[in-house]
Amino acid sequence: MTEKTCGNCKSNKLILVKQTYNAYYSPHISMGIGKKVKIRRTVCEVCGHVDEWVTDERGLERLKIKYLKKK
């Protein structure tokens, strides 16, 4: 799951944003203590559009299980 073109202007000039971590912030989606789904982010050099996506299918499946439960 990677982006090769901008979702807005279709440019291929994308900046992969380096993720930073500290004790108070993680760019990933928390799924509980010690569990997270990794997210990647790009910014288009041309129009500034920002895209985020889940890096692997396993993480996507975990999100579906947690958030799409039938009530």
N, C-alpha and C positions, 0 to 999 in steps of 0.2 A: 504494500500500500504506500505508494509514493506519488507525489505530485510532480509533473514534468512541465506543466503550463499553468498560467494564472487562470483561476476560475472566473475572473471578471473580463480581462482584456486579451486573454490567450497568449500573452508574452511568455517566452521561455527564460526570461531573466528573473530568476527567483533567488532570494536570500534565505538560506536555511538558518533559522534563529537558534543560537546556542542556548541550551537550557541551563539555568543556574539553580542551585539548590542551597537551602540553608535550613536552620532549625525551625523556621516559621513558614516557609513556603516551598512547595514542590509544584512544578508545572503539570504533574500527572494527576489523574483522577484517583482519589483514595477509595479503596474498596474494603477498608477495615485496617486494623493494626498490622503494619508491615506488608499490606497487599495494595498494589496500585496497578493502574492501566496506563501504559506509557503513551504520551501524546507528542507529536511532532508539529512544528509550526514553520510556515514560510511566509515571507513578505515579498510582494512583487516590486521590483525596482522601478517599473514604469508607472503603475497606477496606485501603488500602496496597499492593494488588497491583501488581507491577512487570511490564511487558511490554516486550520488545525485538523488533524486526523489521528485516529488510533493506529499505532504502529504495527500491530499484529492481529490476526484473526482470533486468537485465543482471548485476548483482551476484549475484543468486540463481543464475543460470546458471553464472557463474564458480565459485561454491562447489560446485555439482553436478559440474562437470567435474573439479575438484581432489579432492574428497572421495568421490565415488561412482564412482571408476575401478574397472573390473573387474580382478580379479587373476588 
